């Protein structure tokens, strides 16, 4: 299952005019050129609760295929 969650647009917003064009543009601009999946978000959440993240004390962490660096 794919979750279209790049730059805050989800399928819940699919009533927006030209929604699919917006999603295609987001994919083309994101450095990784794909939409984020629920598995991507889950993998990051699993990392945050692992010992590997024990020294992370805060911050903003994006799971967006790099879109935040070009937007």
PQR file of N, CA, C, O and H, with PARSE charges and radii, in Angstrom:
ATOM      1  N   UNK A   1       0.846  -1.173   0.000 -0.4000 1.5000
ATOM      2  CA  UNK A   1       0.000   0.000   0.000 -0.0000 2.0000
ATOM      3  C   UNK A   1       0.889   1.232   0.000  0.5500 1.7000
ATOM      4  O   UNK A   1       1.832   1.316   0.788 -0.5500 1.4000
ATOM      5  N   UNK A   2       0.605   2.180  -0.864 -0.4000 1.5000
ATOM      6  CA  UNK A   2       1.350   3.432  -0.928 -0.0000 2.0000
ATOM      7  C   UNK A   2       0.544   4.523  -0.249  0.5500 1.7000
ATOM      8  O   UNK A   2      -0.677   4.584  -0.394 -0.5500 1.4000
ATOM      9  H   UNK A   2      -0.161   2.112  -1.504  0.4000 1.0000
ATOM     10  N   UNK A   3       1.219   5.374   0.482 -0.4000 1.5000
ATOM     11  CA  UNK A   3       0.587   6.534   1.099 -0.0000 2.0000
ATOM     12  C   UNK A   3       1.170   7.756   0.420  0.5500 1.7000
ATOM     13  O   UNK A   3       2.369   8.016   0.517 -0.5500 1.4000
ATOM     14  H   UNK A   3       2.211   5.325   0.600  0.4000 1.0000
ATOM     15  N   UNK A   4       0.336   8.497  -0.258 -0.4000 1.5000
ATOM     16  CA  UNK A   4       0.798   9.689  -0.945 -0.0000 2.0000
ATOM     17  C   UNK A   4       0.853  10.827   0.054  0.5500 1.7000
ATOM     18  O   UNK A   4      -0.135  11.531   0.264 -0.5500 1.4000
ATOM     19  H   UNK A   4      -0.638   8.287  -0.337  0.4000 1.0000
ATOM     20  N   UNK A   5       2.005  11.003   0.665 -0.4000 1.5000
ATOM     21  CA  UNK A   5       2.109  11.957   1.755 -0.0000 2.0000
ATOM     22  C   UNK A   5       3.239  12.955   1.553  0.5500 1.7000
ATOM     23  O   UNK A   5       3.808  13.456   2.524 -0.5500 1.4000
ATOM     24  H   UNK A   5       2.807  10.431   0.495  0.4000 1.0000
ATOM     25  N   UNK A   6       3.560  13.239   0.329 -0.4000 1.5000
ATOM     26  CA  UNK A   6       4.606  14.203   0.068 -0.0000 2.0000
ATOM     27  C   UNK A   6       4.071  15.612   0.207  0.5500 1.7000
ATOM     28  O   UNK A   6       2.998  15.909  -0.319 -0.5500 1.4000
ATOM     29  H   UNK A   6       3.098  12.833  -0.459  0.4000 1.0000
ATOM     30  N   UNK A   7       4.755  16.460   0.874 -0.4000 1.5000
ATOM     31  CA  UNK A   7       4.435  17.846   1.190 -0.0000 2.0000
ATOM     32  C   UNK A   7       3.012  18.036   1.692  0.5500 1.7000
ATOM     33  O   UNK A   7       2.358  19.022   1.351 -0.5500 1.4000
ATOM     34  H   UNK A   7       5.627  16.219   1.302  0.4000 1.0000
ATOM     35  N   UNK A   8       2.535  17.106   2.495 -0.4000 1.5000
ATOM     36  CA  UNK A   8       1.247  17.278   3.153 -0.0000 2.0000
ATOM     37  C   UNK A   8       0.042  16.884   2.332  0.5500 1.7000
ATOM     38  O   UNK A   8      -1.078  16.930   2.842 -0.5500 1.4000
ATOM     39  H   UNK A   8       3.067  16.305   2.772  0.4000 1.0000
ATOM     40  N   UNK A   9       0.222  16.499   1.089 -0.4000 1.5000
ATOM     41  CA  UNK A   9      -0.919  16.064   0.287 -0.0000 2.0000
ATOM     42  C   UNK A   9      -1.123  14.571   0.483  0.5500 1.7000
ATOM     43  O   UNK A   9      -0.188  13.782   0.338 -0.5500 1.4000
ATOM     44  H   UNK A   9       1.131  16.461   0.675  0.4000 1.0000
ATOM     45  N   UNK A  10      -2.324  14.196   0.806 -0.4000 1.5000
ATOM     46  CA  UNK A  10      -2.666  12.785   0.919 -0.0000 2.0000
ATOM     47  C   UNK A  10      -3.838  12.524   0.000  0.5500 1.7000
ATOM     48  O   UNK A  10      -4.408  13.464  -0.554 -0.5500 1.4000
ATOM     49  H   UNK A  10      -3.084  14.836   0.923  0.4000 1.0000
ATOM     50  N   UNK A  11      -4.205  11.280  -0.171 -0.4000 1.5000
ATOM     51  CA  UNK A  11      -5.364  10.947  -1.004 -0.0000 2.0000
ATOM     52  C   UNK A  11      -6.641  11.584  -0.462  0.5500 1.7000
ATOM     53  O   UNK A  11      -7.615  11.735  -1.200 -0.5500 1.4000
ATOM     54  H   UNK A  11      -3.741  10.517   0.279  0.4000 1.0000
ATOM     55  N   UNK A  12      -6.648  11.958   0.811 -0.4000 1.5000
ATOM     56  CA  UNK A  12      -7.806  12.658   1.364 -0.0000 2.0000
ATOM     57  C   UNK A  12      -7.992  14.008   0.686  0.5500 1.7000
ATOM     58  O   UNK A  12      -9.094  14.557   0.677 -0.5500 1.4000
ATOM     59  H   UNK A  12      -5.857  11.836   1.410  0.4000 1.0000
ATOM     60  N   UNK A  13      -6.912  14.545   0.117 -0.4000 1.5000
ATOM     61  CA  UNK A  13      -6.969  15.836  -0.569 -0.0000 2.0000
ATOM     62  C   UNK A  13      -7.231  15.668  -2.060  0.5500 1.7000
ATOM     63  O   UNK A  13      -7.101  16.633  -2.814 -0.5500 1.4000
ATOM     64  H   UNK A  13      -6.017  14.099   0.125  0.4000 1.0000
ATOM     65  N   UNK A  14      -7.594  14.478  -2.501 -0.4000 1.5000
ATOM     66  CA  UNK A  14      -7.715  14.202  -3.930 -0.0000 2.0000
ATOM     67  C   UNK A  14      -8.850  14.976  -4.600  0.5500 1.7000
ATOM     68  O   UNK A  14      -8.970  14.940  -5.824 -0.5500 1.4000
ATOM     69  H   UNK A  14      -7.700  13.695  -1.889  0.4000 1.0000
ATOM     70  N   UNK A  15      -9.676  15.667  -3.838 -0.4000 1.5000
ATOM     71  CA  UNK A  15     -10.711  16.501  -4.426 -0.0000 2.0000
ATOM     72  C   UNK A  15     -10.172  17.819  -4.949  0.5500 1.7000
ATOM     73  O   UNK A  15     -10.890  18.559  -5.622 -0.5500 1.4000
ATOM     74  H   UNK A  15      -9.579  15.697  -2.843  0.4000 1.0000
ATOM     75  N   UNK A  16      -8.924  18.120  -4.651 -0.4000 1.5000
ATOM     76  CA  UNK A  16      -8.296  19.346  -5.128 -0.0000 2.0000
ATOM     77  C   UNK A  16      -8.145  19.271  -6.646  0.5500 1.7000
ATOM     78  O   UNK A  16      -7.746  18.247  -7.200 -0.5500 1.4000
ATOM     79  H   UNK A  16      -8.340  17.519  -4.105  0.4000 1.0000
ATOM     80  N   UNK A  17      -8.470  20.366  -7.290 -0.4000 1.5000
ATOM     81  CA  UNK A  17      -8.357  20.408  -8.743 -0.0000 2.0000
ATOM     82  C   UNK A  17      -6.910  20.140  -9.151  0.5500 1.7000
ATOM     83  O   UNK A  17      -5.982  20.688  -8.556 -0.5500 1.4000
ATOM     84  H   UNK A  17      -8.794  21.198  -6.839  0.4000 1.0000
ATOM     85  N   UNK A  18      -6.723  19.305 -10.157 -0.4000 1.5000
ATOM     86  CA  UNK A  18      -5.410  18.928 -10.691 -0.0000 2.0000
ATOM     87  C   UNK A  18      -4.544  18.212  -9.644  0.5500 1.7000
ATOM     88  O   UNK A  18      -3.321  18.346  -9.646 -0.5500 1.4000
ATOM     89  H   UNK A  18      -7.477  18.860 -10.641  0.4000 1.0000
ATOM     90  N   UNK A  19      -5.181  17.463  -8.764 -0.4000 1.5000
ATOM     91  CA  UNK A  19      -4.469  16.768  -7.687 -0.0000 2.0000
ATOM     92  C   UNK A  19      -3.370  15.853  -8.225  0.5500 1.7000
ATOM     93  O   UNK A  19      -2.245  15.883  -7.727 -0.5500 1.4000
ATOM     94  H   UNK A  19      -6.175  17.354  -8.762  0.4000 1.0000
ATOM     95  N   UNK A  20      -3.679  15.055  -9.220 -0.4000 1.5000
ATOM     96  CA  UNK A  20      -2.687  14.115  -9.753 -0.0000 2.0000
ATOM     97  C   UNK A  20      -1.491  14.858 -10.345  0.5500 1.7000
ATOM     98  O   UNK A  20      -0.357  14.391 -10.237 -0.5500 1.4000
ATOM     99  H   UNK A  20      -4.594  15.031  -9.624  0.4000 1.0000
ATOM    100  N   UNK A  21      -1.737  16.012 -10.971 -0.4000 1.5000
ATOM    101  CA  UNK A  21      -0.636  16.823 -11.496 -0.0000 2.0000
ATOM    102  C   UNK A  21       0.257  17.319 -10.361  0.5500 1.7000
ATOM    103  O   UNK A  21       1.480  17.335 -10.495 -0.5500 1.4000
ATOM    104  H   UNK A  21      -2.658  16.391 -11.059  0.4000 1.0000
ATOM    105  N   UNK A  22      -0.351  17.724  -9.245 -0.4000 1.5000
ATOM    106  CA  UNK A  22       0.421  18.163  -8.083 -0.0000 2.0000
ATOM    107  C   UNK A  22       1.290  17.033  -7.548  0.5500 1.7000
ATOM    108  O   UNK A  22       2.449  17.248  -7.190 -0.5500 1.4000
ATOM    109  H   UNK A  22      -1.345  17.711  -9.137  0.4000 1.0000
ATOM    110  N   UNK A  23       0.732  15.837  -7.493 -0.4000 1.5000
ATOM    111  CA  UNK A  23       1.485  14.690  -6.988 -0.0000 2.0000
ATOM    112  C   UNK A  23       2.647  14.350  -7.932  0.5500 1.7000
ATOM    113  O   UNK A  23       3.754  14.070  -7.472 -0.5500 1.4000
ATOM    114  H   UNK A  23      -0.208  15.662  -7.783  0.4000 1.0000
ATOM    115  N   UNK A  24       2.401  14.373  -9.233 -0.4000 1.5000
ATOM    116  CA  UNK A  24       3.464  14.087 -10.199 -0.0000 2.0000
ATOM    117  C   UNK A  24       4.581  15.119 -10.098  0.5500 1.7000
ATOM    118  O   UNK A  24       5.760  14.779 -10.198 -0.5500 1.4000
ATOM    119  H   UNK A  24       1.502  14.600  -9.606  0.4000 1.0000
ATOM    120  N   UNK A  25       4.205  16.379  -9.898 -0.4000 1.5000
ATOM    121  CA  UNK A  25       5.212  17.439  -9.749 -0.0000 2.0000
ATOM    122  C   UNK A  25       6.053  17.197  -8.488  0.5500 1.7000
ATOM    123  O   UNK A  25       7.272  17.364  -8.507 -0.5500 1.4000
ATOM    124  H   UNK A  25       3.247  16.655  -9.817  0.4000 1.0000
ATOM    125  N   UNK A  26       5.403  16.810  -7.416 -0.4000 1.5000
ATOM    126  CA  UNK A  26       6.120  16.543  -6.168 -0.0000 2.0000
ATOM    127  C   UNK A  26       7.121  15.412  -6.369  0.5500 1.7000
ATOM    128  O   UNK A  26       8.254  15.499  -5.897 -0.5500 1.4000
ATOM    129  H   UNK A  26       4.412  16.675  -7.401  0.4000 1.0000
ATOM    130  N   UNK A  27       6.721  14.366  -7.054 -0.4000 1.5000
ATOM    131  CA  UNK A  27       7.612  13.231  -7.319 -0.0000 2.0000
ATOM    132  C   UNK A  27       8.801  13.686  -8.167  0.5500 1.7000
ATOM    133  O   UNK A  27       9.936  13.283  -7.913 -0.5500 1.4000
ATOM    134  H   UNK A  27       5.800  14.295  -7.438  0.4000 1.0000
ATOM    135  N   UNK A  28       8.545  14.512  -9.159 -0.4000 1.5000
ATOM    136  CA  UNK A  28       9.634  14.948 -10.031 -0.0000 2.0000
ATOM    137  C   UNK A  28      10.618  15.867  -9.310  0.5500 1.7000
ATOM    138  O   UNK A  28      11.803  15.877  -9.642 -0.5500 1.4000
ATOM    139  H   UNK A  28       7.623  14.839  -9.366  0.4000 1.0000
ATOM    140  N   UNK A  29      10.150  16.634  -8.335 -0.4000 1.5000
ATOM    141  CA  UNK A  29      11.020  17.561  -7.618 -0.0000 2.0000
ATOM    142  C   UNK A  29      11.776  16.927  -6.459  0.5500 1.7000
ATOM    143  O   UNK A  29      12.871  17.373  -6.119 -0.5500 1.4000
ATOM    144  H   UNK A  29       9.187  16.626  -8.065  0.4000 1.0000
ATOM    145  N   UNK A  30      11.213  15.906  -5.857 -0.4000 1.5000
ATOM    146  CA  UNK A  30      11.855  15.265  -4.700 -0.0000 2.0000
ATOM    147  C   UNK A  30      13.144  14.569  -5.136  0.5500 1.7000
ATOM    148  O   UNK A  30      13.148  13.877  -6.154 -0.5500 1.4000
ATOM    149  H   UNK A  30      10.324  15.543  -6.134  0.4000 1.0000
ATOM    150  N   UNK A  31      14.223  14.735  -4.395 -0.4000 1.5000
ATOM    151  CA  UNK A  31      15.493  14.109  -4.767 -0.0000 2.0000
ATOM    152  C   UNK A  31      15.412  12.592  -4.971  0.5500 1.7000
ATOM    153  O   UNK A  31      16.115  12.052  -5.825 -0.5500 1.4000
ATOM    154  H   UNK A  31      14.219  15.297  -3.568  0.4000 1.0000
ATOM    155  N   UNK A  32      14.576  11.904  -4.209 -0.4000 1.5000
ATOM    156  CA  UNK A  32      14.467  10.445  -4.358 -0.0000 2.0000
ATOM    157  C   UNK A  32      13.438  10.031  -5.410  0.5500 1.7000
ATOM    158  O   UNK A  32      13.326   8.846  -5.726 -0.5500 1.4000
ATOM    159  H   UNK A  32      14.005  12.342  -3.515  0.4000 1.0000
ATOM    160  N   UNK A  33      12.697  10.976  -5.949 -0.4000 1.5000
ATOM    161  CA  UNK A  33      11.732  10.750  -7.040 -0.0000 2.0000
ATOM    162  C   UNK A  33      10.723   9.636  -6.782  0.5500 1.7000
ATOM    163  O   UNK A  33      10.415   8.843  -7.672 -0.5500 1.4000
ATOM    164  H   UNK A  33      12.789  11.938  -5.693  0.4000 1.0000
ATOM    165  N   UNK A  34      10.215   9.586  -5.557 -0.4000 1.5000
ATOM    166  CA  UNK A  34       9.128   8.665  -5.253 -0.0000 2.0000
ATOM    167  C   UNK A  34       8.316   9.222  -4.096  0.5500 1.7000
ATOM    168  O   UNK A  34       8.787  10.074  -3.344 -0.5500 1.4000
ATOM    169  H   UNK A  34      10.465  10.230  -4.833  0.4000 1.0000
ATOM    170  N   UNK A  35       7.111   8.739  -3.965 -0.4000 1.5000
ATOM    171  CA  UNK A  35       6.264   9.131  -2.845 -0.0000 2.0000
ATOM    172  C   UNK A  35       6.620   8.303  -1.625  0.5500 1.7000
ATOM    173  O   UNK A  35       7.080   7.168  -1.740 -0.5500 1.4000
ATOM    174  H   UNK A  35       6.729   8.046  -4.577  0.4000 1.0000
ATOM    175  N   UNK A  36       6.408   8.869  -0.487 -0.4000 1.5000
ATOM    176  CA  UNK A  36       6.690   8.187   0.765 -0.0000 2.0000
ATOM    177  C   UNK A  36       5.621   7.123   1.017  0.5500 1.7000
ATOM    178  O   UNK A  36       4.435   7.356   0.780 -0.5500 1.4000
ATOM    179  H   UNK A  36       6.034   9.792  -0.393  0.4000 1.0000
ATOM    180  N   UNK A  37       6.043   5.973   1.490 -0.4000 1.5000
ATOM    181  CA  UNK A  37       5.094   4.900   1.790 -0.0000 2.0000
ATOM    182  C   UNK A  37       4.875   4.803   3.299  0.5500 1.7000
ATOM    183  O   UNK A  37       5.648   5.343   4.090 -0.5500 1.4000
ATOM    184  H   UNK A  37       7.006   5.784   1.682  0.4000 1.0000
ATOM    185  N   UNK A  38       3.832   4.122   3.672 -0.4000 1.5000
ATOM    186  CA  UNK A  38       3.576   3.866   5.090 -0.0000 2.0000
ATOM    187  C   UNK A  38       4.727   3.043   5.677  0.5500 1.7000
ATOM    188  O   UNK A  38       5.037   3.164   6.862 -0.5500 1.4000
ATOM    189  H   UNK A  38       3.203   3.683   3.030  0.4000 1.0000
ATOM    190  N   UNK A  39       5.354   2.216   4.854 -0.4000 1.5000
ATOM    191  CA  UNK A  39       6.497   1.432   5.301 -0.0000 2.0000
ATOM    192  C   UNK A  39       7.689   2.336   5.614  0.5500 1.7000
ATOM    193  O   UNK A  39       8.429   2.074   6.562 -0.5500 1.4000
ATOM    194  H   UNK A  39       5.103   2.118   3.891  0.4000 1.0000
ATOM    195  N   UNK A  40       7.883   3.405   4.824 -0.4000 1.5000
ATOM    196  CA  UNK A  40       8.961   4.362   5.093 -0.0000 2.0000
ATOM    197  C   UNK A  40       8.764   5.023   6.459  0.5500 1.7000
ATOM    198  O   UNK A  40       9.708   5.144   7.240 -0.5500 1.4000
ATOM    199  H   UNK A  40       7.282   3.618   4.054  0.4000 1.0000
ATOM    200  N   UNK A  41       7.555   5.441   6.733 -0.4000 1.5000
ATOM    201  CA  UNK A  41       7.253   6.087   8.012 -0.0000 2.0000
ATOM    202  C   UNK A  41       7.410   5.083   9.153  0.5500 1.7000
ATOM    203  O   UNK A  41       7.955   5.414  10.206 -0.5500 1.4000
ATOM    204  H   UNK A  41       6.788   5.342   6.099  0.4000 1.0000
ATOM    205  N   UNK A  42       6.934   3.866   8.941 -0.4000 1.5000
ATOM    206  CA  UNK A  42       7.060   2.821   9.955 -0.0000 2.0000
ATOM    207  C   UNK A  42       8.511   2.478  10.253  0.5500 1.7000
ATOM    208  O   UNK A  42       8.871   2.258  11.409 -0.5500 1.4000
ATOM    209  H   UNK A  42       6.491   3.597   8.086  0.4000 1.0000
ATOM    210  N   UNK A  43       9.350   2.429   9.218 -0.4000 1.5000
ATOM    211  CA  UNK A  43      10.769   2.124   9.418 -0.0000 2.0000
ATOM    212  C   UNK A  43      11.438   3.213  10.248  0.5500 1.7000
ATOM    213  O   UNK A  43      12.275   2.920  11.102 -0.5500 1.4000
ATOM    214  H   UNK A  43       9.058   2.608   8.278  0.4000 1.0000
ATOM    215  N   UNK A  44      11.075   4.461  10.003 -0.4000 1.5000
ATOM    216  CA  UNK A  44      11.657   5.547  10.788 -0.0000 2.0000
ATOM    217  C   UNK A  44      11.171   5.488  12.236  0.5500 1.7000
ATOM    218  O   UNK A  44      11.944   5.710  13.168 -0.5500 1.4000
ATOM    219  H   UNK A  44      10.395   4.699   9.309  0.4000 1.0000
ATOM    220  N   UNK A  45       9.897   5.188  12.416 -0.4000 1.5000
ATOM    221  CA  UNK A  45       9.360   5.059  13.778 -0.0000 2.0000
ATOM    222  C   UNK A  45      10.058   3.915  14.516  0.5500 1.7000
ATOM    223  O   UNK A  45      10.386   4.045  15.695 -0.5500 1.4000
ATOM    224  H   UNK A  45       9.269   5.007  11.659  0.4000 1.0000
ATOM    225  N   UNK A  46      10.282   2.809  13.832 -0.4000 1.5000
ATOM    226  CA  UNK A  46      10.974   1.674  14.456 -0.0000 2.0000
ATOM    227  C   UNK A  46      12.398   2.065  14.837  0.5500 1.7000
ATOM    228  O   UNK A  46      12.888   1.675  15.897 -0.5500 1.4000
ATOM    229  H   UNK A  46      10.016   2.704  12.874  0.4000 1.0000
ATOM    230  N   UNK A  47      13.061   2.830  13.983 -0.4000 1.5000
ATOM    231  CA  UNK A  47      14.401   3.304  14.312 -0.0000 2.0000
ATOM    232  C   UNK A  47      14.374   4.175  15.558  0.5500 1.7000
ATOM    233  O   UNK A  47      15.236   4.037  16.426 -0.5500 1.4000
ATOM    234  H   UNK A  47      12.663   3.147  13.121  0.4000 1.0000
ATOM    235  N   UNK A  48      13.401   5.066  15.658 -0.4000 1.5000
ATOM    236  CA  UNK A  48      13.346   5.982  16.794 -0.0000 2.0000
ATOM    237  C   UNK A  48      13.161   5.267  18.131  0.5500 1.7000
ATOM    238  O   UNK A  48      13.590   5.774  19.168 -0.5500 1.4000
ATOM    239  H   UNK A  48      12.701   5.178  14.953  0.4000 1.0000
ATOM    240  N   UNK A  49      12.537   4.113  18.115 -0.4000 1.5000
ATOM    241  CA  UNK A  49      12.353   3.373  19.370 -0.0000 2.0000
ATOM    242  C   UNK A  49      13.460   2.340  19.600  0.5500 1.7000
ATOM    243  O   UNK A  49      13.433   1.601  20.584 -0.5500 1.4000
ATOM    244  H   UNK A  49      12.189   3.701  17.273  0.4000 1.0000
ATOM    245  N   UNK A  50      14.428   2.296  18.686 -0.4000 1.5000
ATOM    246  CA  UNK A  50      15.529   1.344  18.835 -0.0000 2.0000
ATOM    247  C   UNK A  50      16.682   1.963  19.615  0.5500 1.7000
ATOM    248  O   UNK A  50      16.726   3.174  19.834 -0.5500 1.4000
ATOM    249  H   UNK A  50      14.449   2.897  17.886  0.4000 1.0000
ATOM    250  N   UNK A  51      17.608   1.116  20.026 -0.4000 1.5000
ATOM    251  CA  UNK A  51      18.811   1.586  20.711 -0.0000 2.0000
ATOM    252  C   UNK A  51      19.652   2.493  19.815  0.5500 1.7000
ATOM    253  O   UNK A  51      20.400   3.338  20.309 -0.5500 1.4000
ATOM    254  H   UNK A  51      17.572   0.132  19.848  0.4000 1.0000
ATOM    255  N   UNK A  52      19.532   2.320  18.515 -0.4000 1.5000
ATOM    256  CA  UNK A  52      20.293   3.147  17.586 -0.0000 2.0000
ATOM    257  C   UNK A  52      19.941   4.621  17.658  0.5500 1.7000
ATOM    258  O   UNK A  52      20.728   5.466  17.231 -0.5500 1.4000
ATOM    259  H   UNK A  52      18.925   1.634  18.114  0.4000 1.0000
ATOM    260  N   UNK A  53      18.779   4.942  18.186 -0.4000 1.5000
ATOM    261  CA  UNK A  53      18.337   6.331  18.289 -0.0000 2.0000
ATOM    262  C   UNK A  53      18.379   6.846  19.714  0.5500 1.7000
ATOM    263  O   UNK A  53      17.800   7.892  20.006 -0.5500 1.4000
ATOM    264  H   UNK A  53      18.139   4.256  18.533  0.4000 1.0000
ATOM    265  N   UNK A  54      19.050   6.139  20.604 -0.4000 1.5000
ATOM    266  CA  UNK A  54      19.016   6.499  22.026 -0.0000 2.0000
ATOM    267  C   UNK A  54      19.594   7.874  22.323  0.5500 1.7000
ATOM    268  O   UNK A  54      19.272   8.454  23.360 -0.5500 1.4000
ATOM    269  H   UNK A  54      19.520   5.289  20.367  0.4000 1.0000
ATOM    270  N   UNK A  55      20.432   8.412  21.454 -0.4000 1.5000
ATOM    271  CA  UNK A  55      21.008   9.738  21.695 -0.0000 2.0000
ATOM    272  C   UNK A  55      20.252  10.851  20.970  0.5500 1.7000
ATOM    273  O   UNK A  55      20.625  12.019  21.074 -0.5500 1.4000
ATOM    274  H   UNK A  55      20.694   7.941  20.612  0.4000 1.0000
ATOM    275  N   UNK A  56      19.212  10.505  20.249 -0.4000 1.5000
ATOM    276  CA  UNK A  56      18.410  11.534  19.592 -0.0000 2.0000
ATOM    277  C   UNK A  56      17.469  12.122  20.636  0.5500 1.7000
ATOM    278  O   UNK A  56      16.635  11.420  21.209 -0.5500 1.4000
ATOM    279  H   UNK A  56      18.909   9.556  20.164  0.4000 1.0000
ATOM    280  N   UNK A  57      17.617  13.411  20.871 -0.4000 1.5000
ATOM    281  CA  UNK A  57      16.845  14.052  21.943 -0.0000 2.0000
ATOM    282  C   UNK A  57      15.798  15.027  21.426  0.5500 1.7000
ATOM    283  O   UNK A  57      15.056  15.602  22.223 -0.5500 1.4000
ATOM    284  H   UNK A  57      18.294  13.981  20.406  0.4000 1.0000
ATOM    285  N   UNK A  58      15.720  15.223  20.162 -0.4000 1.5000
ATOM    286  CA  UNK A  58      14.706  16.124  19.623 -0.0000 2.0000
ATOM    287  C   UNK A  58      15.079  16.601  18.243  0.5500 1.7000
ATOM    288  O   UNK A  58      16.146  16.269  17.725 -0.5500 1.4000
ATOM    289  H   UNK A  58      16.323  14.756  19.514  0.4000 1.0000
ATOM    290  N   UNK A  59      14.219  17.360  17.661 -0.4000 1.5000
ATOM    291  CA  UNK A  59      14.465  17.901  16.335 -0.0000 2.0000
ATOM    292  C   UNK A  59      13.300  17.622  15.417  0.5500 1.7000
ATOM    293  O   UNK A  59      12.326  16.970  15.792 -0.5500 1.4000
ATOM    294  H   UNK A  59      13.352  17.630  18.082  0.4000 1.0000
ATOM    295  N   UNK A  60      13.418  18.122  14.227 -0.4000 1.5000
ATOM    296  CA  UNK A  60      12.423  17.873  13.184 -0.0000 2.0000
ATOM    297  C   UNK A  60      13.051  16.901  12.205  0.5500 1.7000
ATOM    298  O   UNK A  60      14.118  17.168  11.653 -0.5500 1.4000
ATOM    299  H   UNK A  60      14.209  18.653  13.923  0.4000 1.0000
ATOM    300  N   UNK A  61      12.400  15.791  11.992 -0.4000 1.5000
ATOM    301  CA  UNK A  61      12.913  14.749  11.114 -0.0000 2.0000
ATOM    302  C   UNK A  61      11.892  14.521  10.007  0.5500 1.7000
ATOM    303  O   UNK A  61      10.745  14.159  10.269 -0.5500 1.4000
ATOM    304  H   UNK A  61      11.533  15.574  12.441  0.4000 1.0000
ATOM    305  N   UNK A  62      12.317  14.734   8.784 -0.4000 1.5000
ATOM    306  CA  UNK A  62      11.425  14.618   7.639 -0.0000 2.0000
ATOM    307  C   UNK A  62      11.510  13.230   7.028  0.5500 1.7000
ATOM    308  O   UNK A  62      12.599  12.686   6.842 -0.5500 1.4000
ATOM    309  H   UNK A  62      13.249  15.028   8.571  0.4000 1.0000
ATOM    310  N   UNK A  63      10.368  12.671   6.722 -0.4000 1.5000
ATOM    311  CA  UNK A  63      10.289  11.429   5.959 -0.0000 2.0000
ATOM    312  C   UNK A  63       9.514  11.814   4.701  0.5500 1.7000
ATOM    313  O   UNK A  63       8.310  11.586   4.590 -0.5500 1.4000
ATOM    314  H   UNK A  63       9.483  13.113   6.872  0.4000 1.0000
ATOM    315  N   UNK A  64      10.256  12.412   3.749 -0.4000 1.5000
ATOM    316  CA  UNK A  64       9.587  12.982   2.581 -0.0000 2.0000
ATOM    317  C   UNK A  64      10.389  12.816   1.293  0.5500 1.7000
ATOM    318  O   UNK A  64      10.142  13.526   0.318 -0.5500 1.4000
ATOM    319  H   UNK A  64      11.235  12.598   3.840  0.4000 1.0000
ATOM    320  N   UNK A  65      11.333  11.899   1.277 -0.4000 1.5000
ATOM    321  CA  UNK A  65      12.112  11.674   0.068 -0.0000 2.0000
ATOM    322  C   UNK A  65      13.015  12.841  -0.279  0.5500 1.7000
ATOM    323  O   UNK A  65      13.476  12.943  -1.416 -0.5500 1.4000
ATOM    324  H   UNK A  65      11.533  11.322   2.069  0.4000 1.0000
ATOM    325  N   UNK A  66      13.277  13.719   0.671 -0.4000 1.5000
ATOM    326  CA  UNK A  66      14.138  14.864   0.449 -0.0000 2.0000
ATOM    327  C   UNK A  66      13.422  16.113  -0.049  0.5500 1.7000
ATOM    328  O   UNK A  66      14.063  17.126  -0.329 -0.5500 1.4000
ATOM    329  H   UNK A  66      12.903  13.635   1.595  0.4000 1.0000
ATOM    330  N   UNK A  67      12.107  16.046  -0.161 -0.4000 1.5000
ATOM    331  CA  UNK A  67      11.354  17.175  -0.718 -0.0000 2.0000
ATOM    332  C   UNK A  67      11.579  18.462   0.069  0.5500 1.7000
ATOM    333  O   UNK A  67      11.605  19.543  -0.518 -0.5500 1.4000
ATOM    334  H   UNK A  67      11.587  15.223   0.066  0.4000 1.0000
ATOM    335  N   UNK A  68      11.740  18.364   1.379 -0.4000 1.5000
ATOM    336  CA  UNK A  68      11.877  19.569   2.203 -0.0000 2.0000
ATOM    337  C   UNK A  68      13.115  20.392   1.861  0.5500 1.7000
ATOM    338  O   UNK A  68      13.155  21.585   2.161 -0.5500 1.4000
ATOM    339  H   UNK A  68      11.719  17.485   1.856  0.4000 1.0000
ATOM    340  N   UNK A  69      14.112  19.792   1.249 -0.4000 1.5000
ATOM    341  CA  UNK A  69      15.317  20.558   0.921 -0.0000 2.0000
ATOM    342  C   UNK A  69      15.197  21.329  -0.384  0.5500 1.7000
ATOM    343  O   UNK A  69      16.031  22.189  -0.670 -0.5500 1.4000
ATOM    344  H   UNK A  69      14.079  18.822   1.005  0.4000 1.0000
ATOM    345  N   UNK A  70      14.178  21.039  -1.177 -0.4000 1.5000
ATOM    346  CA  UNK A  70      13.996  21.758  -2.443 -0.0000 2.0000
ATOM    347  C   UNK A  70      12.756  22.620  -2.462  0.5500 1.7000
ATOM    348  O   UNK A  70      12.577  23.425  -3.376 -0.5500 1.4000
ATOM    349  H   UNK A  70      13.501  20.341  -0.945  0.4000 1.0000
ATOM    350  N   UNK A  71      11.903  22.467  -1.478 -0.4000 1.5000
ATOM    351  CA  UNK A  71      10.640  23.218  -1.470 -0.0000 2.0000
ATOM    352  C   UNK A  71      10.824  24.625  -0.955  0.5500 1.7000
ATOM    353  O   UNK A  71       9.860  25.388  -0.885 -0.5500 1.4000
ATOM    354  H   UNK A  71      12.049  21.813  -0.735  0.4000 1.0000
TER
END
